[in-house]
Amino acid sequence: MRFTQGPWERVLDLTSVHVDTTPGPMTISGLHRDRVFAADVCVAQAERARLARTRDTSVH
């Protein structure tokens, strides 16, 4: 996940959140979101990913 913030979003205290996935026909974005909400979404997703990695029993 990553944030982008253009000049108008900066003025309005907004940001866009992008989920980086494997190449394909879909993109996942949350455009022009409240900056604090977007940060909370990213932190929560990072925590879910961290927990999933601790439960992964496949051979690496």
PyMOL Python script that loads the backbone (N, CA, C, O; Angstrom):
from pymol import cmd

cmd.read_pdbstr("""\
ATOM      1  N   MET A   1       0.841  -1.157   0.000  1.00  0.00           N
ATOM      2  CA  MET A   1       0.000   0.000   0.000  1.00  0.00           C
ATOM      3  C   MET A   1       0.893   1.228   0.000  1.00  0.00           C
ATOM      4  O   MET A   1       2.003   1.233   0.533  1.00  0.00           O
ATOM      5  N   ARG A   2       0.366   2.250  -0.612  1.00  0.00           N
ATOM      6  CA  ARG A   2       1.117   3.506  -0.645  1.00  0.00           C
ATOM      7  C   ARG A   2       0.143   4.679  -0.707  1.00  0.00           C
ATOM      8  O   ARG A   2      -1.007   4.548  -1.126  1.00  0.00           O
ATOM      9  N   PHE A   3       0.642   5.806  -0.282  1.00  0.00           N
ATOM     10  CA  PHE A   3      -0.107   7.056  -0.323  1.00  0.00           C
ATOM     11  C   PHE A   3       0.398   7.904  -1.480  1.00  0.00           C
ATOM     12  O   PHE A   3       1.582   7.872  -1.817  1.00  0.00           O
ATOM     13  N   THR A   4      -0.490   8.647  -2.073  1.00  0.00           N
ATOM     14  CA  THR A   4      -0.079   9.732  -2.957  1.00  0.00           C
ATOM     15  C   THR A   4      -0.873  10.958  -2.545  1.00  0.00           C
ATOM     16  O   THR A   4      -1.995  10.857  -2.048  1.00  0.00           O
ATOM     17  N   GLN A   5      -0.278  12.099  -2.759  1.00  0.00           N
ATOM     18  CA  GLN A   5      -0.950  13.334  -2.376  1.00  0.00           C
ATOM     19  C   GLN A   5      -0.526  14.437  -3.338  1.00  0.00           C
ATOM     20  O   GLN A   5       0.615  14.901  -3.318  1.00  0.00           O
ATOM     21  N   GLY A   6      -1.460  14.838  -4.167  1.00  0.00           N
ATOM     22  CA  GLY A   6      -1.189  15.926  -5.100  1.00  0.00           C
ATOM     23  C   GLY A   6      -1.335  17.267  -4.417  1.00  0.00           C
ATOM     24  O   GLY A   6      -1.709  17.331  -3.246  1.00  0.00           O
ATOM     25  N   PRO A   7      -1.046  18.336  -5.133  1.00  0.00           N
ATOM     26  CA  PRO A   7      -1.083  19.661  -4.516  1.00  0.00           C
ATOM     27  C   PRO A   7      -2.465  20.045  -3.985  1.00  0.00           C
ATOM     28  O   PRO A   7      -2.565  20.638  -2.911  1.00  0.00           O
ATOM     29  N   TRP A   8      -3.525  19.719  -4.716  1.00  0.00           N
ATOM     30  CA  TRP A   8      -4.869  20.063  -4.235  1.00  0.00           C
ATOM     31  C   TRP A   8      -5.271  19.190  -3.060  1.00  0.00           C
ATOM     32  O   TRP A   8      -5.936  19.662  -2.138  1.00  0.00           O
ATOM     33  N   GLU A   9      -4.875  17.925  -3.079  1.00  0.00           N
ATOM     34  CA  GLU A   9      -5.157  17.060  -1.933  1.00  0.00           C
ATOM     35  C   GLU A   9      -4.440  17.582  -0.690  1.00  0.00           C
ATOM     36  O   GLU A   9      -4.999  17.560   0.406  1.00  0.00           O
ATOM     37  N   ARG A  10      -3.212  18.048  -0.860  1.00  0.00           N
ATOM     38  CA  ARG A  10      -2.459  18.600   0.269  1.00  0.00           C
ATOM     39  C   ARG A  10      -3.187  19.793   0.878  1.00  0.00           C
ATOM     40  O   ARG A  10      -3.295  19.909   2.099  1.00  0.00           O
ATOM     41  N   VAL A  11      -3.682  20.673   0.024  1.00  0.00           N
ATOM     42  CA  VAL A  11      -4.410  21.859   0.500  1.00  0.00           C
ATOM     43  C   VAL A  11      -5.657  21.447   1.272  1.00  0.00           C
ATOM     44  O   VAL A  11      -6.005  22.062   2.280  1.00  0.00           O
ATOM     45  N   LEU A  12      -6.332  20.396   0.790  1.00  0.00           N
ATOM     46  CA  LEU A  12      -7.590  19.948   1.404  1.00  0.00           C
ATOM     47  C   LEU A  12      -7.378  18.893   2.492  1.00  0.00           C
ATOM     48  O   LEU A  12      -8.348  18.372   3.041  1.00  0.00           O
ATOM     49  N   ASP A  13      -6.117  18.574   2.809  1.00  0.00           N
ATOM     50  CA  ASP A  13      -5.762  17.559   3.812  1.00  0.00           C
ATOM     51  C   ASP A  13      -6.350  16.194   3.460  1.00  0.00           C
ATOM     52  O   ASP A  13      -6.877  15.488   4.320  1.00  0.00           O
ATOM     53  N   LEU A  14      -6.248  15.837   2.183  1.00  0.00           N
ATOM     54  CA  LEU A  14      -6.708  14.543   1.691  1.00  0.00           C
ATOM     55  C   LEU A  14      -5.517  13.763   1.157  1.00  0.00           C
ATOM     56  O   LEU A  14      -4.435  14.318   0.964  1.00  0.00           O
ATOM     57  N   THR A  15      -5.719  12.488   0.923  1.00  0.00           N
ATOM     58  CA  THR A  15      -4.692  11.658   0.308  1.00  0.00           C
ATOM     59  C   THR A  15      -5.372  10.531  -0.440  1.00  0.00           C
ATOM     60  O   THR A  15      -6.535  10.224  -0.179  1.00  0.00           O
ATOM     61  N   SER A  16      -4.667   9.916  -1.360  1.00  0.00           N
ATOM     62  CA  SER A  16      -5.178   8.745  -2.068  1.00  0.00           C
ATOM     63  C   SER A  16      -4.348   7.542  -1.651  1.00  0.00           C
ATOM     64  O   SER A  16      -3.130   7.637  -1.496  1.00  0.00           O
ATOM     65  N   VAL A  17      -5.014   6.415  -1.472  1.00  0.00           N
ATOM     66  CA  VAL A  17      -4.370   5.172  -1.064  1.00  0.00           C
ATOM     67  C   VAL A  17      -4.407   4.226  -2.257  1.00  0.00           C
ATOM     68  O   VAL A  17      -5.440   4.080  -2.911  1.00  0.00           O
ATOM     69  N   HIS A  18      -3.279   3.587  -2.536  1.00  0.00           N
ATOM     70  CA  HIS A  18      -3.194   2.640  -3.645  1.00  0.00           C
ATOM     71  C   HIS A  18      -2.694   1.314  -3.104  1.00  0.00           C
ATOM     72  O   HIS A  18      -1.733   1.267  -2.336  1.00  0.00           O
ATOM     73  N   VAL A  19      -3.352   0.235  -3.512  1.00  0.00           N
ATOM     74  CA  VAL A  19      -2.920  -1.105  -3.136  1.00  0.00           C
ATOM     75  C   VAL A  19      -2.154  -1.664  -4.323  1.00  0.00           C
ATOM     76  O   VAL A  19      -2.707  -1.819  -5.412  1.00  0.00           O
ATOM     77  N   ASP A  20      -0.884  -1.964  -4.110  1.00  0.00           N
ATOM     78  CA  ASP A  20      -0.061  -2.532  -5.170  1.00  0.00           C
ATOM     79  C   ASP A  20      -0.274  -4.037  -5.205  1.00  0.00           C
ATOM     80  O   ASP A  20      -0.021  -4.730  -4.219  1.00  0.00           O
ATOM     81  N   THR A  21      -0.737  -4.539  -6.338  1.00  0.00           N
ATOM     82  CA  THR A  21      -1.020  -5.965  -6.505  1.00  0.00           C
ATOM     83  C   THR A  21      -0.236  -6.483  -7.701  1.00  0.00           C
ATOM     84  O   THR A  21       0.477  -5.734  -8.370  1.00  0.00           O
ATOM     85  N   THR A  22      -0.380  -7.773  -7.956  1.00  0.00           N
ATOM     86  CA  THR A  22       0.272  -8.342  -9.128  1.00  0.00           C
ATOM     87  C   THR A  22      -0.304  -7.703 -10.376  1.00  0.00           C
ATOM     88  O   THR A  22      -1.452  -7.259 -10.364  1.00  0.00           O
ATOM     89  N   PRO A  23       0.465  -7.645 -11.453  1.00  0.00           N
ATOM     90  CA  PRO A  23      -0.029  -7.032 -12.685  1.00  0.00           C
ATOM     91  C   PRO A  23      -1.295  -7.733 -13.182  1.00  0.00           C
ATOM     92  O   PRO A  23      -1.388  -8.960 -13.164  1.00  0.00           O
ATOM     93  N   GLY A  24      -2.237  -6.958 -13.611  1.00  0.00           N
ATOM     94  CA  GLY A  24      -3.483  -7.513 -14.119  1.00  0.00           C
ATOM     95  C   GLY A  24      -4.435  -6.412 -14.525  1.00  0.00           C
ATOM     96  O   GLY A  24      -4.060  -5.241 -14.581  1.00  0.00           O
ATOM     97  N   PRO A  25      -5.668  -6.790 -14.807  1.00  0.00           N
ATOM     98  CA  PRO A  25      -6.618  -5.807 -15.323  1.00  0.00           C
ATOM     99  C   PRO A  25      -7.246  -4.909 -14.263  1.00  0.00           C
ATOM    100  O   PRO A  25      -7.988  -3.989 -14.609  1.00  0.00           O
ATOM    101  N   MET A  26      -6.970  -5.148 -12.991  1.00  0.00           N
ATOM    102  CA  MET A  26      -7.608  -4.356 -11.934  1.00  0.00           C
ATOM    103  C   MET A  26      -6.587  -3.524 -11.179  1.00  0.00           C
ATOM    104  O   MET A  26      -5.439  -3.932 -11.004  1.00  0.00           O
ATOM    105  N   THR A  27      -7.016  -2.369 -10.739  1.00  0.00           N
ATOM    106  CA  THR A  27      -6.241  -1.567  -9.796  1.00  0.00           C
ATOM    107  C   THR A  27      -7.151  -1.254  -8.613  1.00  0.00           C
ATOM    108  O   THR A  27      -8.368  -1.141  -8.761  1.00  0.00           O
ATOM    109  N   ILE A  28      -6.548  -1.117  -7.453  1.00  0.00           N
ATOM    110  CA  ILE A  28      -7.320  -0.850  -6.240  1.00  0.00           C
ATOM    111  C   ILE A  28      -6.830   0.471  -5.665  1.00  0.00           C
ATOM    112  O   ILE A  28      -5.661   0.611  -5.307  1.00  0.00           O
ATOM    113  N   SER A  29      -7.737   1.435  -5.581  1.00  0.00           N
ATOM    114  CA  SER A  29      -7.379   2.751  -5.064  1.00  0.00           C
ATOM    115  C   SER A  29      -8.534   3.337  -4.267  1.00  0.00           C
ATOM    116  O   SER A  29      -9.702   3.105  -4.578  1.00  0.00           O
ATOM    117  N   GLY A  30      -8.202   4.077  -3.265  1.00  0.00           N
ATOM    118  CA  GLY A  30      -9.172   4.893  -2.537  1.00  0.00           C
ATOM    119  C   GLY A  30      -8.768   6.339  -2.743  1.00  0.00           C
ATOM    120  O   GLY A  30      -7.827   6.827  -2.117  1.00  0.00           O
ATOM    121  N   LEU A  31      -9.473   7.013  -3.610  1.00  0.00           N
ATOM    122  CA  LEU A  31      -9.069   8.360  -4.005  1.00  0.00           C
ATOM    123  C   LEU A  31      -9.660   9.434  -3.095  1.00  0.00           C
ATOM    124  O   LEU A  31     -10.809   9.338  -2.664  1.00  0.00           O
ATOM    125  N   HIS A  32      -8.870  10.437  -2.815  1.00  0.00           N
ATOM    126  CA  HIS A  32      -9.293  11.647  -2.101  1.00  0.00           C
ATOM    127  C   HIS A  32      -9.932  11.315  -0.743  1.00  0.00           C
ATOM    128  O   HIS A  32     -11.032  11.772  -0.433  1.00  0.00           O
ATOM    129  N   ARG A  33      -9.231  10.526   0.042  1.00  0.00           N
ATOM    130  CA  ARG A  33      -9.707  10.124   1.363  1.00  0.00           C
ATOM    131  C   ARG A  33      -9.139  11.068   2.425  1.00  0.00           C
ATOM    132  O   ARG A  33      -8.126  11.734   2.212  1.00  0.00           O
ATOM    133  N   ASP A  34      -9.809  11.106   3.553  1.00  0.00           N
ATOM    134  CA  ASP A  34      -9.290  11.836   4.700  1.00  0.00           C
ATOM    135  C   ASP A  34      -7.918  11.273   5.055  1.00  0.00           C
ATOM    136  O   ASP A  34      -7.746  10.055   5.106  1.00  0.00           O
ATOM    137  N   ARG A  35      -6.949  12.136   5.297  1.00  0.00           N
ATOM    138  CA  ARG A  35      -5.573  11.709   5.542  1.00  0.00           C
ATOM    139  C   ARG A  35      -5.451  10.761   6.731  1.00  0.00           C
ATOM    140  O   ARG A  35      -4.730   9.767   6.649  1.00  0.00           O
ATOM    141  N   VAL A  36      -6.133  11.045   7.821  1.00  0.00           N
ATOM    142  CA  VAL A  36      -6.055  10.201   9.019  1.00  0.00           C
ATOM    143  C   VAL A  36      -6.700   8.842   8.749  1.00  0.00           C
ATOM    144  O   VAL A  36      -6.157   7.814   9.153  1.00  0.00           O
ATOM    145  N   PHE A  37      -7.841   8.822   8.076  1.00  0.00           N
ATOM    146  CA  PHE A  37      -8.499   7.562   7.732  1.00  0.00           C
ATOM    147  C   PHE A  37      -7.587   6.714   6.844  1.00  0.00           C
ATOM    148  O   PHE A  37      -7.450   5.511   7.067  1.00  0.00           O
ATOM    149  N   ALA A  38      -6.969   7.327   5.850  1.00  0.00           N
ATOM    150  CA  ALA A  38      -6.092   6.602   4.939  1.00  0.00           C
ATOM    151  C   ALA A  38      -4.899   6.002   5.692  1.00  0.00           C
ATOM    152  O   ALA A  38      -4.500   4.869   5.420  1.00  0.00           O
ATOM    153  N   ALA A  39      -4.341   6.745   6.618  1.00  0.00           N
ATOM    154  CA  ALA A  39      -3.226   6.226   7.413  1.00  0.00           C
ATOM    155  C   ALA A  39      -3.683   5.049   8.268  1.00  0.00           C
ATOM    156  O   ALA A  39      -2.959   4.061   8.392  1.00  0.00           O
ATOM    157  N   ASP A  40      -4.871   5.139   8.856  1.00  0.00           N
ATOM    158  CA  ASP A  40      -5.408   4.036   9.662  1.00  0.00           C
ATOM    159  C   ASP A  40      -5.614   2.782   8.821  1.00  0.00           C
ATOM    160  O   ASP A  40      -5.327   1.674   9.276  1.00  0.00           O
ATOM    161  N   VAL A  41      -6.107   2.949   7.601  1.00  0.00           N
ATOM    162  CA  VAL A  41      -6.311   1.808   6.703  1.00  0.00           C
ATOM    163  C   VAL A  41      -4.977   1.137   6.402  1.00  0.00           C
ATOM    164  O   VAL A  41      -4.880  -0.089   6.445  1.00  0.00           O
ATOM    165  N   CYS A  42      -3.964   1.912   6.103  1.00  0.00           N
ATOM    166  CA  CYS A  42      -2.651   1.347   5.780  1.00  0.00           C
ATOM    167  C   CYS A  42      -2.025   0.640   6.979  1.00  0.00           C
ATOM    168  O   CYS A  42      -1.456  -0.442   6.831  1.00  0.00           O
ATOM    169  N   VAL A  43      -2.122   1.231   8.144  1.00  0.00           N
ATOM    170  CA  VAL A  43      -1.563   0.603   9.351  1.00  0.00           C
ATOM    171  C   VAL A  43      -2.296  -0.705   9.648  1.00  0.00           C
ATOM    172  O   VAL A  43      -1.661  -1.707   9.974  1.00  0.00           O
ATOM    173  N   ALA A  44      -3.615  -0.704   9.538  1.00  0.00           N
ATOM    174  CA  ALA A  44      -4.394  -1.921   9.795  1.00  0.00           C
ATOM    175  C   ALA A  44      -4.047  -3.014   8.789  1.00  0.00           C
ATOM    176  O   ALA A  44      -3.927  -4.181   9.164  1.00  0.00           O
ATOM    177  N   GLN A  45      -3.886  -2.657   7.535  1.00  0.00           N
ATOM    178  CA  GLN A  45      -3.540  -3.655   6.523  1.00  0.00           C
ATOM    179  C   GLN A  45      -2.137  -4.202   6.754  1.00  0.00           C
ATOM    180  O   GLN A  45      -1.909  -5.399   6.580  1.00  0.00           O
ATOM    181  N   ALA A  46      -1.218  -3.368   7.133  1.00  0.00           N
ATOM    182  CA  ALA A  46       0.143  -3.834   7.425  1.00  0.00           C
ATOM    183  C   ALA A  46       0.132  -4.821   8.587  1.00  0.00           C
ATOM    184  O   ALA A  46       0.862  -5.812   8.563  1.00  0.00           O
ATOM    185  N   GLU A  47      -0.676  -4.565   9.587  1.00  0.00           N
ATOM    186  CA  GLU A  47      -0.787  -5.480  10.729  1.00  0.00           C
ATOM    187  C   GLU A  47      -1.402  -6.807  10.302  1.00  0.00           C
ATOM    188  O   GLU A  47      -0.937  -7.867  10.721  1.00  0.00           O
ATOM    189  N   ARG A  48      -2.447  -6.761   9.469  1.00  0.00           N
ATOM    190  CA  ARG A  48      -3.045  -8.018   8.973  1.00  0.00           C
ATOM    191  C   ARG A  48      -2.026  -8.821   8.175  1.00  0.00           C
ATOM    192  O   ARG A  48      -1.968 -10.043   8.306  1.00  0.00           O
ATOM    193  N   ALA A  49      -1.230  -8.159   7.357  1.00  0.00           N
ATOM    194  CA  ALA A  49      -0.203  -8.853   6.575  1.00  0.00           C
ATOM    195  C   ALA A  49       0.859  -9.460   7.492  1.00  0.00           C
ATOM    196  O   ALA A  49       1.310 -10.583   7.265  1.00  0.00           O
ATOM    197  N   ARG A  50       1.252  -8.726   8.515  1.00  0.00           N
ATOM    198  CA  ARG A  50       2.243  -9.244   9.457  1.00  0.00           C
ATOM    199  C   ARG A  50       1.733 -10.493  10.160  1.00  0.00           C
ATOM    200  O   ARG A  50       2.462 -11.476  10.293  1.00  0.00           O
ATOM    201  N   LEU A  51       0.482 -10.458  10.610  1.00  0.00           N
ATOM    202  CA  LEU A  51      -0.098 -11.624  11.273  1.00  0.00           C
ATOM    203  C   LEU A  51      -0.206 -12.810  10.322  1.00  0.00           C
ATOM    204  O   LEU A  51       0.052 -13.946  10.717  1.00  0.00           O
ATOM    205  N   ALA A  52      -0.581 -12.559   9.092  1.00  0.00           N
ATOM    206  CA  ALA A  52      -0.686 -13.636   8.110  1.00  0.00           C
ATOM    207  C   ALA A  52       0.674 -14.290   7.870  1.00  0.00           C
ATOM    208  O   ALA A  52       0.757 -15.509   7.721  1.00  0.00           O
ATOM    209  N   ARG A  53       1.741 -13.486   7.832  1.00  0.00           N
ATOM    210  CA  ARG A  53       3.072 -14.052   7.637  1.00  0.00           C
ATOM    211  C   ARG A  53       3.480 -14.933   8.803  1.00  0.00           C
ATOM    212  O   ARG A  53       4.187 -15.920   8.599  1.00  0.00           O
ATOM    213  N   THR A  54       3.057 -14.610  10.023  1.00  0.00           N
ATOM    214  CA  THR A  54       3.429 -15.440  11.182  1.00  0.00           C
ATOM    215  C   THR A  54       2.682 -16.772  11.159  1.00  0.00           C
ATOM    216  O   THR A  54       3.162 -17.751  11.731  1.00  0.00           O
ATOM    217  N   ARG A  55       1.526 -16.829  10.517  1.00  0.00           N
ATOM    218  CA  ARG A  55       0.738 -18.066  10.462  1.00  0.00           C
ATOM    219  C   ARG A  55       1.052 -18.919   9.231  1.00  0.00           C
ATOM    220  O   ARG A  55       0.566 -20.045   9.122  1.00  0.00           O
ATOM    221  N   ASP A  56       1.841 -18.405   8.324  1.00  0.00           N
ATOM    222  CA  ASP A  56       2.149 -19.114   7.075  1.00  0.00           C
ATOM    223  C   ASP A  56       3.071 -20.300   7.376  1.00  0.00           C
ATOM    224  O   ASP A  56       4.179 -20.125   7.883  1.00  0.00           O
ATOM    225  N   THR A  57       2.602 -21.494   7.060  1.00  0.00           N
ATOM    226  CA  THR A  57       3.393 -22.704   7.328  1.00  0.00           C
ATOM    227  C   THR A  57       3.976 -23.294   6.053  1.00  0.00           C
ATOM    228  O   THR A  57       4.591 -24.360   6.103  1.00  0.00           O
ATOM    229  N   SER A  58       3.805 -22.644   4.927  1.00  0.00           N
ATOM    230  CA  SER A  58       4.366 -23.173   3.678  1.00  0.00           C
ATOM    231  C   SER A  58       5.891 -23.056   3.685  1.00  0.00           C
ATOM    232  O   SER A  58       6.468 -22.240   4.403  1.00  0.00           O
ATOM    233  N   VAL A  59       6.503 -23.867   2.892  1.00  0.00           N
ATOM    234  CA  VAL A  59       7.959 -23.849   2.794  1.00  0.00           C
ATOM    235  C   VAL A  59       8.374 -22.680   1.906  1.00  0.00           C
ATOM    236  O   VAL A  59       7.821 -22.491   0.823  1.00  0.00           O
ATOM    237  N   HIS A  60       9.340 -21.903   2.361  1.00  0.00           N
ATOM    238  CA  HIS A  60       9.816 -20.749   1.579  1.00  0.00           C
ATOM    239  C   HIS A  60      11.161 -21.040   0.983  1.00  0.00           C
ATOM    240  O   HIS A  60      11.727 -20.193   0.292  1.00  0.00           O
TER     241      HIS A  60
END
""", "prot")
cmd.dss("prot")
cmd.show_as("cartoon", "prot")
cmd.util.cbc("prot")
cmd.orient("prot")
